[in-house]
Amino acid sequence: MDFKNRDIISINEFSKQELLYILKIAGLMEKKPNPNLLNDKILATLFYEPSTRTRLSFTSSMEQLGGKVIGFASPGVSSVKKGETLWDTMKMVDCYADVTAIRHPLEGSARLAAEASSKPVINAGDGANQHPTQTMLDLFTIQKVKGKLENLHIGLLGDLKYGRTVHSLTVALSHFNPTFYFIAPEALQMPKNYLDELREEGIPFSTEQDLLKVSKKLDVLYVTRIQKERFPDPVEYEKYKGVYKLDMGLLPHIKKELKIMHPLPRVDEIDTSIDETRHAVYFEQAANGIPVRKALLALVLGKIK
Amino acid sequence: MKKELTVSAIRNGTVIDHLPSNITFKVVEILDISGIESIISVATNLASKKMGKKGIIKIGNKSLTKDEVDKIALIAPDATVNIIKDYEVREKIKVAIPKIIMRIIKCSNPNCITNNEKAATKFSVLMKNPLKVKCSYCERIMEEEDIVIL
């Protein structure tokens, strides 16, 4: 499988085989440090929107493989402030770096950036649309903690309407014969087009408001934050924030082997008391960003085939 | 048998035929032909065996671009475009919705990069009737009622 020069823009563009291959390389990256693999390479991290985990994880991944990192963490410190277009910025970055990771508040920006650039571009989040490397690390985490991806009962909880991670994860997991439980207030339920797609593919799912109604069936519970920044109306946000709060009271209602995931940052949807239980895997999940991003950088730069 | 023409023939140019009557003027609008100095004839509510009533647009000394033909296909998928040379039909084009629609429609997502930076729009056609398209940039799926022609 050759990923050299491939842009990583949308999870929709990856087949089951390709996803499994990336996870396999991520597994190898975890076992073997490869400190000189990307010695002569430079990663540009263009972050037009704040991010802690994703930017640090890309930077750390590149540096752990011996590469260098240039870029900016907020548009205020770049030419963007002077009105430079994304297209022009990418043309410029093309001369300075071998690969780019971009986060941008506008949907479709990563695709445009990739068209402007002759080097591979990795989407680190384009507005409410896609965040494919998050999805890949989510898959990697599930595979590690459950020992498989196939035939799992997956609960997705929280803001399913605006949450891009749950949209992409649903698409990616659809390759692996899942059963989905979408748990959210009605106004924040999974968008119709995703549910239509599942129906067409014959993938079983149900929509619920009450977590306890389905919690005993779940192998994985993927919790998301109600994202204030995605709400067009702040009054709407106030209505739904804090609607789900997972605490120790949940434990009698779940399987012993249930794993709780969260893309982080969390606000108050998972109480810290859960952190110490066997169910919590969200910090491990964040750590898995490193082997997955190392694998992607090495693959798109053609250092691993 | 020679038919009497309601709209006079043109020597050279384009005749857009078989337009549903109610969208004839919409086609005029999307083609943006108001600046053309040659003869333009627009007729609508003409009797048609196939359609009951139809519209027709004749534009002198103009050949349509591919984008213009595609725009017509989006709102009048059964239209025909005839290229006229010396009063004769030289070519008859049945309009068709392309698999990829470039430039001619606007993404309905205000947060799409194509609505915020100078970038040509691009959509893949998921379904032709009714029309359903997906923005290649922001991945928004648009149904017929959301589609705005640029």
Interface residues (C-beta under 8 A of the other chain):
Chain A: S10 N12 T85 L86 W87 H104 P105 L106 E107 G108 S109 R111 L112 D126 G127 A128 N129 Q130 N193
Chain B: C107 N109 N111 C112 I113 T114 N116 E117 K118 A119 C135 S136 Y137 C138 E139 R140 I141
